[in-house]
Amino acid sequence: MTQTPKEVAATYFEAWKGKDFDTLASILHENATFRGPLGTAANGAECVAGLKGMSQIVTDIDISHVFVDGPNVLTWFELHTSIALPASTANWQRIENGKIMDIRVTFDPRDIIAAG
């Protein structure tokens, strides 16, 4: 049975925190796109590569709330890294047939950029 959009989004964050990139790849559509303050990706493989890169500095993802509207899931969380103070982050995903199609992320990247 196909996971609900909320379940897919939860799997995404659990896999990212656990550095389980095979699971991440399995829930991303091959044409998934990503846009955020630190980069973009034009397909699922590029999304996984970007998450692998970020995982090198991410120490925790503290989810505060998840909002679901049909295929759209917005997750509000604190992004903890080893190089900067936690960043309040919004992650929007569009999920179709159990696969993430689009990801848009916004947060203030200045502390991370300054530390890099």
N, C-alpha and C positions, 0 to 999 in steps of 0.2 A: 504494500500500500504506500502511496506517495505521502511524504511528510507534508504537513501544513506549512504555510509560509513562516509562521512563528517557530515551528520546530526546525525548519531549515536554518533560520537565522541563529537559533540557539546552537545548532550543530556547528555553524561557521565560527562562532565565538569560542566554543569549547575546543574545537580543533586548532584554532589559531593559538589559544592559550597553551594548549598541550603540544604545540609544534607537530601536529599530525597533518602533514601536508598532503598525504594521500587522500585522507577524508575531505580536506578542503577542496582538492581537485575534483573529487567525485560529486560535489554539490554545486560546482560552478559550471554553467553552460560553456561550451567551447568558445562561444562568441561573447562571453561576459565582458563588460566594460567596467572600468574603475576611473574615478576622478576624485582627487583629494589635494590638499595643500602641499603635499610632498611628492606627488607624481600622478601618472596616469597609466592605464593599461588598456590595450585594445582587444584582448582575448583572455580566456581562462588561464592559459599558461603564464601570461604576463602578470595576471592577478596573483597567482601562486608565488611567482618569483618576487613580486613586491612584498607580499606578506612574509615570505622567508626573510627578506632583508630587514623589514621592520621588527621581526621577532628577535633579532639579535640585540635590540635595545629594550624591548617591551618586557616589563617585569610583572605586570598585572593588568587586567581589564576588569574594572569594578562597575558592573552594570547597575544603573539606577532604575531605569524604566524601559519597557518595550511597548511601542504603540503599533497596532496592526490595523490596516485598512485594506481588506481584500488581499491582493498580491503584494502590497507595500508594507514593509516593516521598517520602522524607525527605532533605533536603539540609542539611548542616551547613556553614556558611560564616562568614567574617568580612565584615561589612558595613562598608565604609570610606566615610566621608562627609567633606565639606569643613568640617563644623562640630563634629565630635566624634571622640573616639578610636574605633577599630574596635570593633564590637559583635559578639560571638559570637552567631550566629543559627541557629535551626532553622526550616526551611520544610517543611511537610507538604502534599502535594498528592494529591488523589484524581483519577485520570485514567480516563476511560471513552471508548472508541472514538476515541482520538486527541485528545480535548478535556479540558481541565482543568475539573473540576466544582467543587472546593472547594480553598481554600488557607487554611492556618492558619500563622501565623508567631509566633514568640516570641523576644524578646531584651529586654535591659534598656534601656529608652528614656530613662533619666534624663539622660544627657549630651546627647542630641539635644534633648530638651525644654528643658533648661537653656540651651542655646545658641540656641534658636529664639525 
